[in-house]
Amino acid sequence: MRSHGSTRVAACVFLLGVAAATAVRAQTGVDLVLKPGPKDAALEVEARGLLFDQGYTRGTDLDFRLSILESEGRWRFKPDMQLSPAVGYSLNWIEIDADGRGLPDRLVDASLAVGSALAQSGEWWFAGLAGVGYAGDKPLADADAWYLRVDLIVGRNLWDGILVAVLDYDGNRSVFPDIPLPGIAYSSKISEQLLYVVGVPISSVTWKPSKELRVDVTWTIPSALDVLARYEIGVGISIYGRYDDRTSAFDLDGTSDTQRLFFLQRRAEAGLHWSPNAKFGVVLGVGLAFSQELASGFDKRDLDKVAKISDEPFVRIGVEWRP
């Protein structure tokens, strides 16, 4: 594949939205192939733990506590090559300590995918990925909890940006998990300070008003909003503020394959990011989780409430590693 500077910038911006929309499965979605990375680091790994305060289920006042482990990573076989062949993984592990209601003790979504550029013809390029995942309450023990993930991607340099179209099949998608869905986005760089993506289902804006400050805003149809602001206060040290919307779906052992358990959560947080070098980073943050709910149904369009969970503060501890 030929390397185009504008393609690299535009693809990076486009994936700000995609990564936010796919939550923790970022490295097994389209950014496994498209997202640029350091040319001198083939391996990229991130892991974070979130510890929540003791809460309760609204209406029953029964005790409820969460702890969450999230991790994702990828290995790019040719890190100096745009659209490098790559393999990636993603993990979302939720531990639940709850009284009554028969709620599961844990919910696990783990996936693995491989992707690569496929072909190029003039200004058009083609890429794809395929993966498998498991989302259930009993790790690797429920045959119905396995799902497939396939993406076909086509892009073209257009005017001063890039047009990207995706046909996405995600067997554990929160909406329409049983059919492939198209997506399209046009991304361009207005200036060194402002980049944008206009598309369906995802649009985003990246604003860098100064060397120290960067703000990323992503909105996903119909109603999800994700915001990340980071300000560098010293060499390798930044403070950040973040708001994000999360929806995760899991199959429960012994239930119908048309009924899944959904965990819905919104988070607002602030913290410190310390990166002493390009290979290692640490994130420490505190925040509030709200609009938390467990619900059941086939997809997010029509859910029945299982438990409404109280708003609770949390602590985030994360590491980033690029050997």
SERO-4910 file (N, C-alpha, C, O; in steps of 0.05 Angstrom, whole numbers):
BEGIN
 pado doro    nc1    nc2    nc3   cac1   cac2   cac3    cc1    cc2    cc3    oc1    oc2    oc3
  Met    A     17    -24      0      0      0      0     17     25      0     37     26     15
  Arg    A     11     44    -16     25     69    -16     19     85      9     -3     82     20
  Ser    A     37    101     18     33    117     43     25    145     35     40    158     20
  His    A      2    155     44     -7    182     40    -10    196     66    -23    186     84
  Gly    A      3    219     69      1    234     94    -27    241    101    -35    239    124
  Ser    A    -43    251     81    -70    259     86    -87    235     94   -105    237    111
  Thr    A    -81    211     82    -96    187     90    -90    180    119   -109    173    133
  Arg    A    -66    182    127    -58    175    154    -73    193    174    -84    183    194
  Val    A    -73    219    169    -86    238    187   -116    233    188   -128    231    210
  Ala    A   -129    230    164   -157    226    163   -166    200    176   -186    200    191
  Ala    A   -152    179    171   -159    153    183   -158    154    213   -175    143    227
  Cys    A   -137    168    223   -135    171    252   -159    185    264   -169    177    285
  Val    A   -167    207    251   -190    222    261   -215    205    260   -231    205    279
  Phe    A   -220    192    237   -243    175    234   -245    155    257   -267    149    267
  Leu    A   -222    144    265   -223    123    285   -227    133    313   -233    117    331
  Leu    A   -224    158    318   -231    169    344   -260    163    349   -268    155    371
  Gly    A   -277    166    329   -305    161    332   -310    131    334   -326    122    351
  Val    A   -298    115    317   -302     87    317   -295     74    343   -309     58    354
  Ala    A   -271     82    354   -262     70    379   -282     77    401   -287     59    418
  Ala    A   -292    101    402   -311    108    423   -336     92    420   -348     84    440
  Ala    A   -345     88    396   -371     75    392   -369     45    398   -389     34    408
  Thr    A   -346     33    394   -344      5    399   -333     -1    427   -329    -24    434
  Ala    A   -329     20    442   -321     17    470   -296      0    471   -276      5    457
  Val    A   -297    -21    489   -273    -35    495   -264    -53    472   -241    -63    473
  Arg    A   -281    -59    452   -272    -77    431   -257    -61    409   -257    -70    386
  Ala    A   -245    -39    416   -232    -22    396   -211    -37    380   -210    -34    355
  Gln    A   -194    -53    393   -173    -66    378   -182    -91    363   -166   -105    351
  Thr    A   -208    -98    364   -218   -119    346   -239   -108    327   -255   -123    316
  Gly    A   -240    -81    325   -257    -68    305   -240    -58    282   -217    -66    279
  Val    A   -251    -39    267   -237    -30    243   -210    -16    249   -193    -15    231
  Asp    A   -207     -5    272   -182      9    278   -159    -11    282   -136     -2    283
  Leu    A   -165    -37    284   -143    -56    284   -125    -53    260   -101    -56    262
  Val    A   -138    -47    237   -123    -43    212   -117    -14    207    -95     -7    198
  Leu    A   -137      4    211   -135     31    202   -119     50    220   -106     69    211
  Lys    A   -120     45    246   -109     64    265    -79     65    263    -65     45    266
  Pro    A    -67     89    258    -38     91    257    -26     86    284    -39     88    305
  Gly    A     -1     78    285     13     72    310     42     80    307     51     87    285
  Pro    A     57     78    329     86     84    328    101     66    309     96     42    308
  Lys    A    118     77    293    133     62    273    154     43    286    163     24    273
  Asp    A    162     49    311    182     33    324    171     14    345    186      3    360
  Ala    A    144     11    346    132     -7    365    111    -25    352     90    -15    344
  Ala    A    117    -50    350     98    -69    337     75    -76    356     53    -80    348
  Leu    A     82    -77    382     62    -86    402     51    -61    418     67    -44    426
  Glu    A     25    -60    421     12    -39    437     -8    -52    455    -26    -67    446
  Val    A     -6    -47    481    -23    -59    501    -33    -38    521    -17    -22    530
  Glu    A    -59    -38    527    -70    -21    548    -87    -37    567   -101    -56    558
  Ala    A    -85    -32    592   -102    -45    612   -109    -25    634    -93     -8    641
  Arg    A   -133    -28    644   -143    -10    665   -162    -24    683   -179    -40    674
  Gly    A   -161    -18    709   -180    -28    728   -196     -5    739   -185     16    745
  Leu    A   -222    -10    743   -240     10    755   -253     -2    779   -266    -23    778
  Leu    A   -249     11    802   -260      2    828   -282     21    836   -277     45    839
  Phe    A   -306     11    840   -329     27    847   -336     26    876   -331      5    889
  Asp    A   -347     47    886   -356     48    914   -380     30    918   -394     23    898
  Gln    A   -385     22    943   -409      6    949   -434     21    941   -438     44    949
  Gly    A   -452      8    925   -476     20    917   -500      3    925   -499    -14    942
  Tyr    A   -523      8    911   -547     -7    917   -565     -7    892   -561     10    874
  Thr    A   -584    -25    891   -603    -25    869   -627     -8    878   -639    -12    899
  Arg    A   -634     10    861   -656     29    867   -682     14    869   -688     -4    853
  Gly    A   -698     22    888   -724      9    893   -724    -14    911   -744    -22    923
  Thr    A   -700    -26    915   -697    -49    933   -677    -44    955   -678    -57    976
  Asp    A   -659    -25    951   -638    -18    970   -620    -42    977   -608    -43    998
  Leu    A   -618    -61    959   -600    -83    963   -572    -75    954   -568    -60    935
  Asp    A   -552    -85    969   -524    -78    963   -516    -87    935   -524   -107    925
  Phe    A   -499    -70    923   -489    -75    896   -462    -62    893   -458    -38    898
  Arg    A   -442    -78    884   -415    -67    879   -404    -77    853   -408   -101    846
  Leu    A   -390    -60    839   -378    -66    813   -348    -64    815   -337    -47    829
  Ser    A   -334    -80    799   -306    -76    793   -302    -85    764   -314   -105    755
  Ile    A   -287    -70    749   -284    -74    720   -255    -75    712   -239    -58    720
  Leu    A   -248    -95    695   -222    -96    682   -226    -94    652   -242   -109    641
  Glu    A   -212    -75    640   -213    -71    611   -185    -72    600   -166    -61    611
  Ser    A   -182    -85    577   -156    -87    565   -159    -91    535   -178   -104    526
  Glu    A   -141    -79    519   -140    -84    491   -111    -81    481    -95    -67    493
  Gly    A   -105    -94    459    -78    -93    448    -77   -103    420    -96   -116    410
  Arg    A    -56    -97    406    -52   -108    379    -22   -111    373     -5    -97    384
  Trp    A    -17   -129    354     10   -133    344      9   -127    314     -4   -141    299
  Arg    A     24   -106    305     25   -100    277     51   -112    266     73   -107    275
  Phe    A     47   -129    245     70   -144    235     90   -126    220    114   -132    219
  Lys    A     80   -104    209     98    -85    196     91    -57    205     77    -42    192
  Pro    A    101    -49    229     93    -24    241    100      1    225     88     22    230
  Asp    A    119     -1    207    126     22    191    109     24    166    113     42    149
  Met    A     89      6    163     72      6    139     44     14    147     32      4    166
  Gln    A     33     32    131      5     40    135    -13     16    128     -8      2    109
  Leu    A    -35     12    143    -53    -11    139    -37    -38    142    -41    -56    126
  Ser    A    -20    -39    162     -4    -63    167    -22    -87    175    -42    -83    189
  Pro    A    -15   -111    166    -28   -135    177    -25   -135    207     -4   -128    218
  Ala    A    -46   -143    221    -46   -141    251    -64   -162    263    -83   -171    251
  Val    A    -58   -168    288    -76   -185    304    -81   -169    330    -63   -157    341
  Gly    A   -106   -170    339   -113   -154    363   -132   -170    381   -145   -188    373
  Tyr    A   -132   -161    406   -150   -173    426   -164   -151    442   -156   -128    442
  Ser    A   -187   -158    455   -201   -140    472   -214   -155    494   -224   -178    490
  Leu    A   -215   -144    518   -226   -157    541   -242   -137    558   -232   -115    564
  Asn    A   -266   -144    565   -283   -129    584   -293   -148    605   -311   -164    599
  Trp    A   -282   -146    629   -289   -165    651   -302   -149    673   -290   -132    685
  Ile    A   -328   -156    679   -343   -141    699   -350   -160    722   -363   -181    718
  Glu    A   -340   -154    746   -347   -169    770   -370   -156    784   -369   -132    788
  Ile    A   -390   -172    792   -414   -161    806   -417   -175    833   -418   -200    835
  Asp    A   -419   -159    854   -425   -169    880   -451   -157    889   -453   -134    898
  Ala    A   -473   -173    886   -500   -162    890   -516   -181    908   -514   -205    906
  Asp    A   -533   -169    924   -552   -184    941   -578   -189    925   -588   -171    912
  Gly    A   -588   -213    926   -614   -219    915   -615   -217    885   -595   -213    872
  Arg    A   -640   -219    874   -646   -215    846   -634   -235    827   -641   -235    804
  Gly    A   -617   -253    837   -606   -274    819   -588   -262    797   -586   -274    776
  Leu    A   -574   -240    803   -556   -228    783   -531   -245    780   -522   -258    799
  Pro    A   -518   -245    756   -494   -261    753   -471   -249    769   -470   -225    775
  Asp    A   -452   -266    775   -428   -257    790   -408   -243    773   -393   -226    782
  Arg    A   -409   -248    747   -390   -235    728   -401   -235    700   -418   -252    693
  Leu    A   -392   -216    684   -398   -214    656   -372   -210    641   -356   -193    648
  Val    A   -367   -226    620   -342   -226    606   -347   -223    576   -362   -239    565
  Asp    A   -333   -204    564   -333   -202    535   -304   -201    526   -289   -182    531
  Ala    A   -295   -223    512   -268   -225    502   -269   -231    473   -285   -248    464
  Ser    A   -251   -218    457   -251   -223    428   -223   -221    417   -205   -209    429
  Leu    A   -219   -235    395   -193   -236    381   -199   -233    351   -217   -245    340
  Ala    A   -182   -217    337   -187   -212    309   -160   -209    294   -140   -201    306
  Val    A   -161   -215    268   -138   -209    250   -148   -192    227   -171   -195    218
  Gly    A   -131   -174    218   -139   -157    196   -115   -148    179    -92   -151    188
  Ser    A   -121   -138    155   -100   -131    137   -111   -114    114   -135   -116    108
  Ala    A    -93    -99    101   -100    -88     75   -103   -111     56    -89   -131     58
  Leu    A   -122   -108     37   -127   -129     18   -118   -122    -11   -106   -139    -25
  Ala    A   -123    -97    -19   -116    -90    -47   -117    -60    -49   -128    -46    -32
  Gln    A   -105    -50    -71   -107    -21    -77   -108    -18   -107    -94    -32   -122
  Ser    A   -125      0   -116   -128      6   -145   -130     36   -148   -151     48   -142
  Gly    A   -109     49   -157   -108     78   -158   -111     90   -131    -95     84   -113
  Glu    A   -131    108   -128   -135    121   -102   -153    105    -84   -157    112    -61
  Trp    A   -164     83    -93   -181     66    -77   -164     44    -63   -145     33    -74
  Trp    A   -170     39    -37   -157     17    -23   -178      1     -8   -200     11     -1
  Phe    A   -172    -24     -4   -191    -43      9   -177    -58     31   -153    -65     29
  Ala    A   -192    -62     53   -181    -76     76   -203    -92     89   -227    -89     82
  Gly    A   -196   -110    107   -216   -127    120   -205   -139    145   -181   -140    150
  Leu    A   -223   -149    162   -215   -163    186   -236   -184    193   -259   -182    184
  Ala    A   -228   -204    207   -246   -225    217   -238   -233    245   -214   -234    251
  Gly    A   -258   -238    262   -252   -245    289   -274   -261    302   -295   -266    291
  Val    A   -267   -271    326   -286   -286    341   -286   -276    370   -265   -267    380
  Gly    A   -309   -277    383   -311   -267    410   -330   -284    427   -344   -301    417
  Tyr    A   -328   -279    453   -346   -292    472   -356   -272    492   -340   -257    504
  Ala    A   -382   -270    495   -395   -251    514   -416   -266    530   -438   -271    520
  Gly    A   -409   -272    555   -428   -287    572   -422   -284    601   -404   -270    609
  Asp    A   -438   -298    617   -435   -297    646   -418   -320    657   -411   -320    681
  Lys    A   -412   -340    640   -396   -363    649   -374   -366    628   -378   -377    607
  Pro    A   -350   -356    635   -328   -355    615   -323   -381    600   -317   -401    612
  Leu    A   -327   -379    573   -321   -401    555   -339   -426    559   -332   -447    549
  Ala    A   -360   -424    575   -376   -448    582   -403   -448    568   -418   -468    572
  Asp    A   -411   -427    554   -437   -425    541   -434   -424    511   -423   -404    501
  Ala    A   -443   -444    497   -439   -444    468   -454   -421    454   -444   -412    433
  Asp    A   -476   -412    465   -491   -390    453   -478   -363    456   -486   -344    443
  Ala    A   -457   -361    473   -444   -335    478   -422   -329    458   -412   -307    458
  Trp    A   -415   -348    440   -395   -343    420   -407   -326    397   -430   -329    390
  Tyr    A   -391   -308    386   -401   -292    364   -378   -286    344   -355   -289    351
  Leu    A   -385   -279    320   -366   -272    299   -365   -242    294   -384   -228    300
  Arg    A   -343   -233    284   -339   -205    277   -325   -204    249   -303   -215    246
  Val    A   -337   -190    230   -326   -187    203   -330   -159    193   -352   -148    196
  Asp    A   -309   -146    183   -311   -119    172   -298   -118    144   -276   -128    140
  Leu    A   -312   -107    125   -301   -101     99   -299    -70     96   -319    -56    101
  Ile    A   -275    -60     89   -270    -31     90   -260    -22     62   -243    -35     50
  Val    A   -270      0     52   -260     12     28   -257     42     32   -273     54     46
  Gly    A   -235     52     22   -230     81     25   -218     93      0   -207     79    -17
  Arg    A   -220    120     -1   -209    134    -24   -202    163    -16   -217    176     -2
  Asn    A   -178    171    -24   -171    199    -21   -190    216    -38   -194    211    -61
  Leu    A   -202    237    -25   -222    253    -39   -219    282    -30   -220    288     -6
  Trp    A   -214    300    -50   -209    328    -44   -186    330    -24   -164    321    -30
  Asp    A   -191    342     -1   -169    345     18   -171    325     41   -159    329     62
  Gly    A   -187    304     38   -191    285     59   -194    257     49   -182    250     28
  Ile    A   -209    241     63   -212    213     55   -241    204     61   -253    212     81
  Leu    A   -252    188     43   -278    177     46   -275    147     53   -261    132     38
  Val    A   -287    139     75   -285    111     84   -313     99     87   -331    112     98
  Ala    A   -317     75     75   -342     61     78   -336     33     90   -316     21     84
  Val    A   -353     25    108   -350      0    123   -375    -16    122   -397     -6    125
  Leu    A   -373    -42    117   -395    -61    121   -388    -78    145   -369    -94    143
  Asp    A   -403    -75    167   -395    -87    192   -415   -108    201   -439   -103    203
  Tyr    A   -405   -132    207   -421   -152    220   -409   -158    247   -386   -166    249
  Asp    A   -425   -153    268   -416   -157    295   -438   -173    310   -459   -162    316
  Gly    A   -433   -199    315   -453   -216    327   -460   -209    355   -479   -220    367
  Asn    A   -445   -189    367   -452   -180    394   -457   -150    395   -455   -138    416
  Arg    A   -464   -139    372   -470   -110    371   -495   -105    389   -513   -122    391
  Ser    A   -496    -81    401   -519    -75    419   -545    -70    403   -567    -73    414
  Val    A   -543    -63    377   -566    -59    360   -562    -75    335   -540    -75    323
  Phe    A   -583    -89    326   -582   -106    302   -557   -124    301   -541   -123    282
  Pro    A   -554   -142    321   -531   -159    321   -532   -181    299   -512   -195    294
  Asp    A   -555   -185    287   -559   -207    269   -556   -201    240   -558   -218    223
  Ile    A   -550   -175    233   -547   -167    205   -522   -150    201   -515   -135    220
  Pro    A   -510   -150    178   -488   -131    172   -500   -103    169   -522    -99    159
  Leu    A   -485    -83    179   -493    -55    177   -472    -39    163   -448    -42    168
  Pro    A   -481    -21    144   -462     -4    131   -456     21    147   -472     30    164
  Gly    A   -432     32    143   -425     58    155   -409     74    135   -395     62    118
  Ile    A   -411    100    136   -395    117    117   -387    142    132   -402    153    148
  Ala    A   -363    152    125   -354    176    138   -334    190    119   -318    178    105
  Tyr    A   -336    217    119   -316    233    105   -300    249    126   -312    262    144
  Ser    A   -274    247    125   -256    260    144   -237    279    130   -226    273    109
  Ser    A   -233    303    142   -215    322    130   -202    339    152   -212    341    174
  Lys    A   -181    352    145   -165    369    163   -168    397    153   -157    405    132
  Ile    A   -183    413    169   -187    441    161   -161    457    166   -154    474    149
  Ser    A   -148    452    188   -123    465    194   -108    447    213   -117    425    220
  Glu    A    -84    456    222    -69    440    241    -84    438    268    -78    420    284
  Gln    A   -103    456    272   -117    457    298   -144    443    297   -155    436    318
  Leu    A   -155    438    273   -183    428    272   -185    406    250   -179    410    227
  Leu    A   -195    383    259   -201    361    242   -229    351    247   -239    354    270
  Tyr    A   -243    340    227   -270    332    231   -277    306    216   -263    299    196
  Val    A   -298    293    225   -309    270    212   -339    274    210   -352    281    231
  Val    A   -351    272    187   -380    273    183   -389    246    172   -380    238    151
  Gly    A   -406    232    186   -414    205    177   -438    194    191   -449    206    209
  Val    A   -444    169    184   -466    154    196   -455    126    201   -445    113    182
  Pro    A   -455    116    226   -469    127    249   -452    146    266   -461    154    287
  Ile    A   -427    152    257   -409    166    275   -399    191    262   -392    192    239
  Ser    A   -397    213    278   -384    237    270   -367    247    294   -372    240    317
  Ser    A   -346    262    288   -329    272    309   -314    297    301   -312    304    277
  Val    A   -304    311    321   -287    335    317   -263    332    336   -266    325    359
  Thr    A   -240    339    325   -215    341    341   -205    369    339   -200    380    318
  Trp    A   -202    382    363   -194    410    364   -168    412    380   -167    403    403
  Lys    A   -148    424    369   -122    428    383   -115    458    382    -99    466    366
  Pro    A   -127    473    400   -123    502    400    -95    511    408    -86    533    402
  Ser    A    -80    493    421    -52    499    429    -37    473    429    -48    451    427
  Lys    A    -11    475    433      6    452    434     -1    434    457      2    410    456
  Glu    A    -10    447    479    -15    432    503    -43    419    505    -47    398    517
  Leu    A    -63    431    491    -91    423    495   -101    408    470    -97    417    447
  Arg    A   -115    386    475   -129    372    454   -156    363    464   -159    353    486
  Val    A   -177    367    447   -204    360    454   -216    343    432   -215    350    408
  Asp    A   -227    319    439   -240    301    420   -269    298    428   -275    290    450
  Val    A   -287    303    409   -315    300    414   -327    281    393   -322    285    369
  Thr    A   -341    261    402   -352    241    383   -381    236    390   -388    233    414
  Trp    A   -398    236    370   -426    230    375   -435    208    356   -427    208    332
  Thr    A   -451    190    366   -460    166    351   -490    166    351   -503    169    371
  Ile    A   -501    162    327   -530    160    324   -540    135    339   -528    113    335
  Pro    A   -561    137    356   -578    160    358   -571    180    379   -579    203    377
  Ser    A   -557    171    401   -555    190    424   -530    189    440   -528    203    460
  Ala    A   -510    173    433   -486    170    449   -467    193    444   -463    202    421
  Leu    A   -454    203    465   -435    225    464   -411    218    480   -413    208    503
  Asp    A   -387    222    469   -362    217    483   -344    241    479   -340    251    457
  Val    A   -332    250    502   -315    273    501   -289    267    517   -290    256    539
  Leu    A   -266    274    506   -241    272    519   -224    297    515   -220    305    493
  Ala    A   -216    309    537   -199    333    536   -173    327    552   -174    317    575
  Arg    A   -150    334    540   -125    329    553   -107    354    551   -106    366    530
  Tyr    A    -95    361    573    -78    385    574    -50    377    586    -49    367    608
  Glu    A    -29    383    570     -2    376    579      8    398    598     10    421    590
  Ile    A     15    390    622     25    409    642     55    407    646     67    424    659
  Gly    A     67    387    635     96    384    636    104    362    617     87    349    605
  Val    A    130    358    614    140    338    596    131    310    605    139    301    626
  Gly    A    114    298    589    104    271    596     81    270    616     73    249    623
  Ile    A     72    294    625     51    294    646     27    310    635     30    333    627
  Ser    A      4    298    636    -21    312    626    -43    307    646    -44    287    660
  Ile    A    -62    326    647    -87    322    661   -108    318    640   -106    329    618
  Tyr    A   -129    304    647   -150    298    628   -178    299    641   -180    296    666
  Gly    A   -198    304    625   -225    301    633   -240    285    612   -234    287    588
  Arg    A   -259    269    621   -272    250    602   -301    245    609   -308    243    632
  Tyr    A   -317    243    588   -345    234    591   -350    213    569   -343    217    546
  Asp    A   -362    191    577   -368    171    556   -393    155    564   -400    152    587
  Asp    A   -405    144    543   -429    128    544   -421     99    538   -406     94    518
  Arg    A   -430     79    553   -423     52    548   -447     33    549   -464     36    567
  Thr    A   -449     15    530   -469     -6    529   -455    -32    522   -443    -34    501
  Ser    A   -458    -52    539   -446    -78    534   -468    -99    535   -486    -97    551
  Ala    A   -466   -120    518   -486   -141    517   -473   -168    523   -450   -173    514
  Phe    A   -488   -185    537   -478   -211    545   -500   -232    543   -523   -226    549
  Asp    A   -492   -256    535   -511   -279    535   -510   -292    563   -489   -296    574
  Leu    A   -534   -298    574   -535   -312    600   -541   -341    595   -559   -349    580
  Asp    A   -525   -358    608   -527   -387    604   -555   -396    613   -565   -389    635
  Gly    A   -568   -412    596   -594   -422    603   -618   -405    594   -641   -413    598
  Thr    A   -612   -382    581   -634   -365    571   -636   -368    541   -619   -380    528
  Ser    A   -657   -357    530   -661   -358    501   -639   -343    486   -628   -323    497
  Asp    A   -633   -352    462   -611   -339    447   -621   -312    435   -605   -298    422
  Thr    A   -646   -305    439   -656   -279    431   -658   -260    454   -667   -237    451
  Gln    A   -649   -268    478   -649   -251    502   -621   -248    512   -607   -268    517
  Arg    A   -612   -223    514   -586   -218    525   -588   -199    549   -608   -185    552
  Leu    A   -568   -199    566   -566   -180    588   -549   -157    580   -527   -161    571
  Phe    A   -559   -133    583   -545   -108    576   -536    -93    601   -551    -91    621
  Phe    A   -512    -83    600   -502    -66    621   -498    -38    609   -482    -34    591
  Leu    A   -513    -19    619   -512      9    609   -500     26    631   -506     24    654
  Gln    A   -481     44    623   -467     61    642   -457     86    629   -448     85    606
  Arg    A   -458    108    643   -445    133    635   -424    140    656   -428    136    680
  Arg    A   -401    151    646   -379    158    664   -370    187    659   -367    195    636
  Ala    A   -365    201    681   -351    227    679   -327    225    698   -330    217    721
  Glu    A   -303    232    688   -280    229    705   -258    249    698   -259    263    677
  Ala    A   -239    251    715   -216    268    711   -192    255    724   -195    239    742
  Gly    A   -168    261    713   -145    248    725   -119    257    713   -117    278    700
  Leu    A    -98    241    717    -71    247    710    -60    225    692    -63    201    697
  His    A    -47    233    670    -33    215    652     -3    221    652      5    243    646
  Trp    A     13    200    660     42    204    662     55    184    643     51    160    645
  Ser    A     71    195    625     86    178    605    115    187    605    122    206    591
  Pro    A    132    173    621    160    181    623    175    177    597    196    190    592
  Asn    A    165    160    579    177    156    553    156    147    533    132    144    541
  Ala    A    164    142    508    144    134    488    134    106    491    115     98    477
  Lys    A    146     90    508    140     62    511    121     55    534    110     33    535
  Phe    A    118     74    553    104     67    577     88     91    587     97    113    586
  Gly    A     64     85    598     47    106    609     30     96    632     23     72    633
  Val    A     22    114    650      5    107    672    -17    127    674    -13    151    670
  Val    A    -42    117    679    -65    135    682    -77    131    710    -82    108    718
  Leu    A    -81    153    724    -95    152    750   -118    172    749   -115    195    742
  Gly    A   -143    162    755   -166    180    753   -187    174    773   -187    152    785
  Val    A   -205    193    777   -228    189    794   -252    199    778   -250    217    762
  Gly    A   -276    187    784   -299    195    769   -325    186    782   -325    176    804
  Leu    A   -346    191    768   -373    184    777   -387    168    755   -388    177    732
  Ala    A   -397    144    762   -413    128    743   -442    133    749   -451    131    772
  Phe    A   -458    138    728   -486    145    732   -503    133    709   -492    123    690
  Ser    A   -529    136    712   -547    123    692   -540     94    688   -540     84    665
  Gln    A   -534     80    710   -526     52    708   -551     34    710   -569     38    726
  Glu    A   -551     14    693   -574     -3    691   -567    -30    679   -550    -32    661
  Leu    A   -579    -51    690   -579    -77    677   -606    -82    665   -627    -78    679
  Ala    A   -607    -90    640   -633    -94    626   -631   -118    608   -608   -127    601
  Ser    A   -653   -129    600   -653   -153    583   -669   -147    558   -688   -131    558
  Gly    A   -662   -161    536   -675   -159    511   -658   -169    488   -635   -177    493
  Phe    A   -668   -167    464   -653   -176    441   -632   -155    433   -609   -162    428
  Asp    A   -640   -130    432   -621   -108    427   -631    -83    441   -652    -83    455
  Lys    A   -615    -62    438   -620    -38    454   -645    -23    448   -654     -5    463
  Arg    A   -658    -30    425   -683    -16    417   -706    -22    436   -724     -5    439
  Asp    A   -706    -45    449   -729    -53    466   -719    -69    489   -716    -94    487
  Leu    A   -714    -56    512   -703    -69    535   -722    -68    559   -737    -49    562
  Asp    A   -721    -89    575   -736    -90    600   -717    -87    623   -697   -102    625
  Lys    A   -723    -69    641   -705    -64    664   -703    -88    682   -723    -99    690
  Val    A   -678    -95    689   -673   -116    709   -666   -104    736   -676   -112    756
  Ala    A   -648    -84    735   -639    -71    760   -629    -43    753   -613    -40    735
  Lys    A   -638    -23    768   -628      4    766   -608      8    788   -614      3    811
  Ile    A   -584     16    781   -561     17    800   -556     46    808   -557     64    791
  Ser    A   -549     51    833   -544     77    843   -519     90    830   -501     75    821
  Asp    A   -518    117    829   -495    131    820   -473    127    840   -477    130    864
  Glu    A   -449    121    831   -427    115    849   -400    126    839   -395    125    814
  Pro    A   -383    136    857   -356    144    849   -338    120    843   -344     97    852
  Phe    A   -317    124    828   -298    102    822   -270    114    819   -266    138    816
  Val    A   -251     95    821   -222    101    817   -212     85    793   -218     62    791
  Arg    A   -197     98    776   -185     85    752   -155     83    756   -142    103    763
  Ile    A   -144     59    750   -115     55    749   -109     42    722   -120     20    717
  Gly    A    -93     54    705    -88     43    679    -58     44    672    -43     60    682
  Val    A    -50     25    654    -23     25    643    -24     22    613    -42     10    602
  Glu    A     -4     34    600      0     32    571     28     22    566     47     32    578
  Trp    A     31      3    547     58     -9    543     62    -12    513     46    -25    499
  Arg    A     84     -2    503     92     -4    475    122    -11    474    139      6    469
  Pro    A    128    -37    478    157    -45    479    171    -41    453    195    -47    451
***
